[in-house]
Structure formats: structure tokens, C-alpha cells
């Protein structure tokens, strides 16, 4: 039996005769990550083909794709014009961030349970590029691309795989420079929307109550604006774009 680590993607060969007839975990010899294996109908681990399929990147939804591409192209053209004007003026330094970050299209990875469809439709209608993960492995593969700016998850995401806990573990283990480029948002029933203190204690960037999902685009844009203000000088010094 072959499984793949959802952290480093190394393939692991397991002896079928030693595979237990229930869900189990195995430690990856390369990165020491704990890989959770779900027992199939036969009582053995999930088949190889299914494991490989689950390790494909989280797919993008079609809704809002055209609008996202158009807005992304517009922003890229504007950035190129700004750089050109800066060069012509003899100023090669990074351009100041302005209110453009409020309308800049962003990529969002959804790792949600019951509210998945509602959040997806809400964000897609506002021009976000939305990817939906069915399990932690798909989320990990999408994150590896390094283009995802916002990760939104909920406690009931892929519970049979320990989804929320695995995501939180992965984010907690990220290097500071990598963690700073990912805006982690938890959507939960008992959450206190925009409670910065609670978010800080849990190594989150934002908490949103499920009752406020209809206002999620507005909440995200406001929170991201404040976040980019906080790291304005850091981003300028590092030559990095705002999220």
C-alpha cells in the first residue's frame, strides 16, 4: 500500500499485512509529519489511486473566474505603469500602498464544512478567486504553489481527516516570513467577529461568526486593509506586495 505525506508529498510504502483495519496515523520519515490514513470499505487503508487524487491541488470554482482574471489584468497593468512612471521620475523605490488594496482581486482557499457553498458564492460574487479543498491534502497542495493569500477554514472541515487541526498545525509550523503572507481566517458558530485578541491567542488573523457570512467580503477587505497598514514599512523594506 502506498500513501503520500500531505506535507512534503513523499510516497510511503506500507506492508498491507500490517495495515490495521481502522483509521491510523504514520510518521513521515522525511519531514516527521503525522499522516492520517483513513480505512476504506475493506478495512484497509485508502487505495493508492484515491490517495494520489486527494493530493491534487484544491480546484477552483468557475463562478467569478472571468471577473477575477479581468481585475487581475487591470491591476497588473496599473502596477506596470506605476513602475514605469517611477523609473522615468528617477524613483526606483517601492510604490506606496494606497486604497487599491481594497479592490485588488485575491485568491482564497476554502476549507469549510456546512457553510462551504454559502461562503464560496458570497466571495465569488465579489470577484475573489476561490479554491475549494475537500481534505487537508488538497489544501496543502494548493498552498505549496505560494499564490494563496487567504485561507478560510471552519472546525467542521473534513472532520474524518482531522482537517481543522491539521491545518492549524501546518500554519503553526510555518516560518515567520511564510506565515506573514497567509491570512488565516476561522469561520465558526460561536466566534466573535473581528475579535483581534482572541485571533492573536489562537495564531489566527481573523475570526468571523457564521451569522456574518453575508458581510464576509466587507469584513475581509476591512481586516486586510488594517493588516497591510500594520506591515506597510516591513513590506516596503522587503520589496513585498501587500496581501
Secondary structure, 3 states (H helix, E strand, C coil): CEEECCCCCCEEECCHHHCCCCCEEEECCCCCCEEEECECCCCCECCHHHHHHHCCCCEECCCCHHHHHHHHHHHHHHHHHHHHHHHHCCCCCCCCCCHHHHCCCCEEEEECCCCHHHHHHHHHCCCCEEEECCCHHHHHHHHHCCCCCEEEECCCCCHHHCHHHHHHHHHHCCCHHHHCCCEEEEEECCCCCCCHHHHHHCCCCEEEEHHHHHHHHHHHHHHHHHHHHHCHHHHHHHCCCCC
